[in-house]
Every structure is written in C-alpha cells, then in structure tokens.
Amino acid sequence: MAPRQSTKTTITMAPAPEEPAPELLGQRKRPESGRYRLQVDRQTKGSYTTMEAAETAGMAIKQGHPILQVAVYDGVDSVNKLIELPKV
C-alpha cells in the first residue's frame, strides 16, 4: 500500500461582525411578556399591554382567516376570550 501524501490545509476565520445578529424567537424563547397574549389556534403569536390592542390585532387576523380560532389570553386573571366575527 502506498503511503499517503501529506497535505496542509489552511483555515481562515471570517472577521467578527461589528453588530450582534438579532435574536430570532423560536420554541425555546418566549415572546415579550405583556399581560394580554394573542393566540391563534392555541399558539401564542404576540403579547400586548392593553386588551383593546390585542382584540384589534385578533380581529384583523379573524377577518382575513375566519376559520382560525383566535383568542386573547389575560395572563394575570387567567381568562381566555375568543374573538368572533360580528353577525351580519
């Protein structure tokens, strides 16, 4: 068997970025902890400081996708309020 030829590999490191990359929200990191959480099909999509802001965002989603279950969860009182389209 023939001996292997030795090759030398050089590894160059890329320069470190000046600004840190923004952290992406994933399954391990929860969104900001506002009192009211907007949930779509039982998955938290965002949190809001006021109930009106959460309901407005939920109504916009519900109007675009009426089949989805959209709710606002109050983390302090542990109350879940379903968002429904107005009856016409």
Backbone as ProteinMPNN parsed JSONL, in Angstrom:
{"seq_chain_A": "MAPRQSTKTTITMAPAPEEPAPELLGQRKRPESGRYRLQVDRQTKGSYTTMEAAETAGMAIKQGHPILQVAVYDGVDSVNKLIELPKV", "coords_chain_A": {"N_chain_A": [[0.834, -1.165, 0.0], [0.527, 2.219, -0.8], [2.083, 5.035, 0.721], [0.325, 7.765, 2.236], [0.038, 11.03, 0.886], [1.084, 13.913, 2.483], [-0.938, 16.661, 3.15], [-1.378, 20.068, 3.681], [-3.816, 21.949, 5.22], [-5.199, 25.13, 5.229], [-7.009, 27.113, 7.41], [-9.089, 29.812, 7.359], [-10.405, 32.382, 9.309], [-13.466, 34.157, 9.335], [-13.909, 37.692, 9.673], [-15.122, 38.996, 12.766], [-18.513, 40.03, 13.126], [-19.503, 43.46, 13.443], [-21.9, 44.325, 14.64], [-24.112, 42.605, 16.794], [-26.058, 39.79, 15.732], [-29.609, 39.953, 15.375], [-31.696, 38.353, 17.788], [-33.678, 35.584, 17.034], [-37.051, 34.658, 17.573], [-37.921, 31.581, 18.832], [-38.877, 28.189, 19.559], [-37.747, 27.867, 22.017], [-37.426, 30.372, 23.138], [-39.531, 32.689, 24.603], [-42.066, 35.053, 23.525], [-42.175, 38.644, 24.175], [-43.229, 39.581, 27.457], [-46.086, 40.62, 27.815], [-49.238, 41.56, 29.309], [-51.583, 40.696, 27.966], [-52.082, 38.122, 25.709], [-52.02, 37.246, 22.322], [-53.538, 34.615, 20.749], [-53.488, 32.185, 18.219], [-55.125, 29.504, 16.998], [-54.453, 28.19, 19.408], [-51.777, 28.822, 19.704], [-49.36, 31.057, 20.812], [-48.968, 34.215, 19.454], [-48.235, 36.839, 19.87], [-47.784, 39.528, 22.268], [-49.516, 41.972, 24.199], [-49.977, 45.154, 25.802], [-52.444, 46.235, 26.366], [-55.915, 45.291, 26.412], [-57.54, 46.155, 24.321], [-55.766, 46.632, 22.182], [-54.848, 44.051, 21.691], [-57.258, 42.798, 20.975], [-57.893, 44.216, 18.641], [-55.795, 43.468, 16.906], [-56.318, 40.744, 16.851], [-58.873, 40.69, 15.681], [-58.274, 41.603, 13.121], [-56.808, 39.457, 12.136], [-58.755, 37.456, 12.286], [-60.7, 38.397, 10.476], [-59.348, 38.134, 8.082], [-58.858, 35.405, 8.019], [-61.278, 33.51, 8.624], [-61.755, 30.908, 9.568], [-59.892, 30.171, 11.451], [-59.162, 29.748, 14.96], [-59.188, 32.37, 17.086], [-57.967, 34.012, 19.89], [-57.754, 35.982, 22.914], [-55.65, 35.951, 25.601], [-55.62, 36.598, 29.006], [-53.021, 37.019, 31.048], [-52.776, 37.675, 33.755], [-55.31, 37.497, 35.045], [-55.982, 34.998, 34.163], [-57.843, 34.459, 32.061], [-59.497, 33.515, 29.115], [-60.464, 34.893, 26.093], [-62.472, 34.471, 23.356], [-62.249, 35.565, 19.985], [-64.678, 36.632, 17.801], [-66.297, 36.951, 14.634], [-68.448, 39.695, 13.846], [-71.998, 39.209, 13.744], [-73.873, 39.395, 10.796]], "CA_chain_A": [[0.0, 0.0, 0.0], [1.335, 3.427, -0.935], [1.872, 5.979, 1.82], [-0.466, 8.962, 1.906], [0.776, 12.274, 0.771], [0.599, 14.855, 3.487], [-1.375, 17.963, 2.627], [-1.62, 21.014, 4.759], [-4.996, 22.745, 4.959], [-5.232, 26.371, 5.985], [-8.358, 27.56, 7.728], [-9.122, 31.251, 7.626], [-11.606, 32.774, 10.034], [-14.085, 35.386, 8.864], [-13.873, 38.698, 10.74], [-16.319, 39.042, 13.607], [-19.385, 41.153, 12.763], [-19.473, 44.559, 14.403], [-23.159, 44.334, 15.362], [-24.608, 41.249, 17.016], [-27.245, 39.454, 14.954], [-30.804, 39.977, 16.227], [-32.133, 37.026, 18.194], [-34.96, 35.198, 16.481], [-37.889, 33.943, 18.526], [-38.141, 30.19, 18.459], [-39.632, 27.451, 20.559], [-37.093, 27.97, 23.316], [-37.521, 31.722, 23.68], [-40.9, 33.18, 24.57], [-42.177, 36.467, 23.147], [-42.194, 39.574, 25.303], [-44.242, 39.155, 28.433], [-47.166, 41.555, 28.082], [-50.33, 40.931, 30.048], [-52.556, 40.087, 27.057], [-51.409, 37.358, 24.659], [-52.846, 36.894, 21.177], [-53.339, 33.213, 20.405], [-54.135, 31.713, 17.005], [-55.145, 28.038, 17.104], [-53.782, 27.869, 20.68], [-50.352, 29.166, 19.659], [-49.167, 32.472, 21.109], [-48.353, 34.937, 18.339], [-47.73, 38.127, 20.316], [-48.358, 39.987, 23.529], [-49.895, 43.38, 24.178], [-50.168, 45.718, 27.135], [-53.858, 46.529, 26.576], [-56.863, 44.347, 25.826], [-58.036, 46.719, 23.063], [-54.758, 46.411, 21.142], [-54.854, 42.623, 21.383], [-58.501, 42.496, 20.267], [-57.79, 44.798, 17.3], [-54.923, 42.587, 16.131], [-57.031, 39.478, 16.684], [-59.969, 40.882, 14.73], [-57.676, 41.692, 11.785], [-56.478, 38.082, 11.728], [-60.018, 36.719, 12.136], [-61.353, 38.827, 9.248], [-58.608, 37.574, 6.958], [-58.909, 33.942, 8.072], [-62.386, 33.277, 9.55], [-61.806, 29.538, 10.086], [-58.96, 30.04, 12.575], [-59.609, 30.104, 16.307], [-58.386, 33.494, 17.565], [-58.348, 34.324, 21.258], [-56.87, 36.84, 23.701], [-55.48, 35.366, 26.932], [-55.177, 37.524, 30.043], [-52.088, 36.278, 31.882], [-52.918, 37.993, 35.176], [-56.577, 36.951, 35.527], [-56.131, 33.651, 33.582], [-59.105, 34.435, 31.329], [-59.316, 33.381, 27.677], [-61.614, 35.47, 25.403], [-62.481, 34.16, 21.934], [-62.589, 36.647, 19.066], [-65.613, 36.155, 16.796], [-66.747, 37.955, 13.677], [-69.811, 40.173, 14.147], [-73.087, 38.624, 12.946], [-74.429, 40.379, 9.864]], "C_chain_A": [[0.886, 1.238, 0.0], [1.062, 4.368, 0.231], [1.083, 7.199, 1.338], [0.443, 10.167, 1.784], [0.21, 13.239, 1.797], [0.247, 16.174, 2.815], [-1.691, 18.848, 3.812], [-2.8, 21.905, 4.359], [-4.961, 23.983, 5.836], [-6.684, 26.792, 6.173], [-8.283, 29.044, 8.063], [-10.457, 31.576, 8.278], [-12.134, 34.086, 9.456], [-14.034, 36.414, 9.997], [-15.207, 38.732, 11.492], [-17.192, 40.223, 13.191], [-19.372, 42.213, 13.867], [-20.732, 44.6, 15.253], [-23.607, 42.898, 15.602], [-25.881, 41.007, 16.205], [-28.461, 39.476, 15.868], [-31.246, 38.553, 16.548], [-33.524, 36.758, 17.624], [-35.739, 34.428, 17.536], [-38.123, 32.535, 18.002], [-38.942, 29.501, 19.541], [-39.018, 27.608, 21.939], [-37.238, 29.345, 23.948], [-38.947, 32.223, 23.521], [-40.93, 34.637, 24.108], [-42.233, 37.345, 24.392], [-43.396, 39.29, 26.2], [-45.225, 40.275, 28.754], [-48.303, 40.823, 28.778], [-51.272, 40.149, 29.134], [-51.824, 39.414, 25.907], [-52.402, 36.993, 23.572], [-52.515, 35.469, 20.778], [-54.144, 32.87, 19.161], [-53.992, 30.196, 16.997], [-54.287, 27.559, 18.266], [-52.27, 28.076, 20.656], [-50.204, 30.663, 19.863], [-48.403, 33.137, 19.979], [-47.8, 36.287, 18.761], [-48.344, 38.499, 21.643], [-48.533, 41.503, 23.483], [-50.112, 43.862, 25.6], [-51.626, 46.04, 27.422], [-54.729, 45.51, 25.864], [-57.353, 44.843, 24.469], [-57.047, 46.472, 21.925], [-54.727, 44.947, 20.729], [-56.106, 42.235, 20.6], [-58.478, 43.04, 18.842], [-56.932, 43.914, 16.398], [-55.61, 41.249, 15.868], [-58.159, 39.574, 15.679], [-59.438, 40.979, 13.304], [-57.323, 40.301, 11.264], [-57.757, 37.308, 11.44], [-60.743, 37.109, 10.855], [-60.65, 38.261, 8.019], [-58.714, 36.062, 6.864], [-60.006, 33.529, 9.058], [-62.442, 31.869, 10.145], [-60.927, 29.373, 11.323], [-59.635, 30.391, 13.899], [-58.663, 31.174, 16.831], [-58.894, 33.867, 18.954], [-57.331, 35.268, 21.873], [-56.84, 36.261, 25.107], [-54.943, 36.421, 27.886], [-54.321, 36.735, 31.022], [-52.238, 36.529, 33.361], [-54.18, 37.342, 35.747], [-56.828, 35.525, 35.045], [-57.487, 33.485, 32.898], [-58.796, 34.393, 29.84], [-60.578, 33.887, 26.989], [-61.504, 35.18, 23.913], [-62.893, 35.384, 21.122], [-63.501, 36.051, 17.984], [-66.002, 37.3, 15.872], [-68.15, 38.413, 14.053], [-70.836, 39.524, 13.209], [-73.693, 39.716, 12.071], [-75.82, 40.015, 9.481]], "O_chain_A": [[1.883, 1.294, 0.721], [-0.079, 4.482, 0.679], [1.174, 7.6, 0.177], [1.455, 10.3, 2.472], [-1.006, 13.357, 1.95], [1.018, 16.725, 2.029], [-2.218, 18.389, 4.825], [-2.786, 22.533, 3.3], [-4.724, 23.896, 7.041], [-7.473, 26.822, 5.229], [-7.518, 29.468, 8.929], [-11.506, 31.099, 7.845], [-11.371, 34.996, 9.134], [-14.109, 36.038, 11.167], [-16.272, 38.522, 10.912], [-16.673, 41.308, 12.929], [-19.247, 41.905, 15.053], [-20.661, 44.876, 16.451], [-23.495, 42.059, 14.708], [-26.686, 41.92, 16.018], [-28.365, 39.06, 17.022], [-31.18, 37.662, 15.7], [-34.423, 37.593, 17.72], [-35.169, 33.646, 18.297], [-38.487, 32.349, 16.841], [-39.606, 30.153, 20.346], [-39.725, 27.488, 22.939], [-37.178, 29.47, 25.171], [-39.505, 32.183, 22.425], [-39.954, 35.369, 24.272], [-42.326, 36.849, 25.515], [-44.437, 38.82, 25.743], [-45.198, 40.821, 29.857], [-48.317, 39.593, 28.824], [-51.712, 39.056, 29.49], [-51.036, 40.053, 25.209], [-53.491, 36.494, 23.855], [-51.36, 35.145, 20.501], [-55.321, 33.213, 19.053], [-52.88, 29.667, 16.991], [-53.49, 26.632, 18.12], [-51.562, 27.549, 21.515], [-50.845, 31.454, 19.17], [-47.326, 32.684, 19.592], [-46.954, 36.836, 18.056], [-49.302, 37.873, 22.097], [-47.785, 42.211, 22.808], [-50.399, 43.068, 26.496], [-52.022, 46.115, 28.585], [-54.337, 44.94, 24.846], [-57.56, 44.04, 23.559], [-57.459, 46.135, 20.815], [-54.593, 44.638, 19.545], [-56.03, 41.435, 19.666], [-58.991, 42.394, 17.928], [-57.303, 43.643, 15.255], [-55.491, 40.69, 14.777], [-58.383, 38.644, 14.905], [-60.079, 40.492, 12.373], [-57.52, 40.006, 10.085], [-57.83, 36.579, 10.451], [-61.342, 36.252, 10.206], [-61.3, 37.944, 7.023], [-58.666, 35.497, 5.771], [-59.705, 33.228, 10.213], [-63.126, 31.665, 11.148], [-61.2, 28.511, 12.159], [-60.549, 31.214, 13.953], [-57.471, 30.92, 17.004], [-60.097, 34.018, 19.168], [-56.189, 35.351, 21.419], [-57.886, 36.098, 25.736], [-53.93, 37.062, 27.607], [-54.831, 35.879, 31.745], [-51.863, 35.675, 34.164], [-54.132, 36.712, 36.803], [-57.796, 34.898, 35.476], [-58.191, 32.5, 33.123], [-57.943, 35.136, 29.354], [-61.664, 33.374, 27.259], [-60.54, 35.599, 23.273], [-63.775, 36.142, 21.526], [-63.133, 35.075, 17.329], [-66.032, 38.463, 16.276], [-68.957, 37.613, 14.527], [-70.564, 39.319, 12.026], [-73.986, 40.816, 12.54], [-76.453, 40.728, 8.701]]}, "name": "protein", "num_of_chains": 1, "seq": "MAPRQSTKTTITMAPAPEEPAPELLGQRKRPESGRYRLQVDRQTKGSYTTMEAAETAGMAIKQGHPILQVAVYDGVDSVNKLIELPKV"}
